[in-house]
Amino acid sequence: MIDVDNQFGPQTLTIGDAVFLAVPSENAVQPDPLPTPGIVFTIDHYACYAAVGAPIDLTVTLADQFDTTSAVVGARRSSATRSTRTMRAS
């Protein structure tokens, strides 16, 4: 179990196994022709673990470049922490 505190307030979570890797994205305009070496992106990766906690039951407004909509923040299904990603040669 871990204790978290974020914009929704304090909560105790039961953490399970890692279930996926989240990679946030950035918009970027690439010059033509591309520079050598190429553009380097330094975006954090997040290891996401199965998590269980009490439902928050709060209606929020979500706005991004595609849409603005309302959603209910329900029960947590995962919790993420910044991680280091290592790729292996195939």
N, C-alpha and C positions, 0 to 999 in steps of 0.2 A: 504494500500500500504506500502511496505517496500523497502528500498534501500539495495542492496547487492553489494559486491565487492569481486571477486575471480579471479582465473587465467584467466578468460575470460573478465575481466574488470568490471566496474560498470554497474549496471542495476537496474531499478525500476520494482518491481513485484506487481501484484495484487494477494493476497492470499485468498484462499477459505477454505473449510472444510478439516479436516483431512481425508485422504483416505486410508492410510496403515501404517504399522509399519515395518521399515527395521531393519534387524538384520545382520550386517556384520559377516562373518565367519572367523575362524582361523583354520589352519591345526595343528593338534597335534598328537603325537604318544602316545598312551595309553599303559602303562606298563601292563604286564600280570603276575601275577594277578593284578587287580586294587587295588590301596591303599584304606584304609578306614580312614576317609571319602574319597569320590571320588574326582576327579580333579575338581577344581573350575575355570570356565572361567569368566573373567571380561571384557566382550565386551560391548561397548556402544550400546544402542538402539536409533533409530531415528524415530520421528513422522514425517510423510510426508504429506504435505498439497498440495491441488490443487493450481497451480500457473500459472499465465499468464505473459509473458514478451516478449520483442522484440526478434526475431530469432537471433542467434549468427552467423550461417552460416560459420563455421570454420571446416576444415577437420583436424582430429586428428588421431594419431595411438594409438590403444589400445593393450596392451600386458599383458598377464597373463599366468598361468601355462597351459592353454588349447590351446591358439591360439594367434596370432598377426594379427590384421586386421585394416583397416582404416574405419572411420565413420565420418559422418557430424554431428556436434553439431547444432541442429536446434532450434525450439521453445521450451521453457521450459514448462513442463507439471506438475512438482511438485517441491517443495522446502522442505528440511528436516532440522530438528533441533534436537539436542541431547535431549533425554527424559528419564524419569523414567518409567519403566514398573512395574506394580503391577498385580500379578496373584491372582484371587479369587478362593477359594475352590469351587468345583462343588457340 
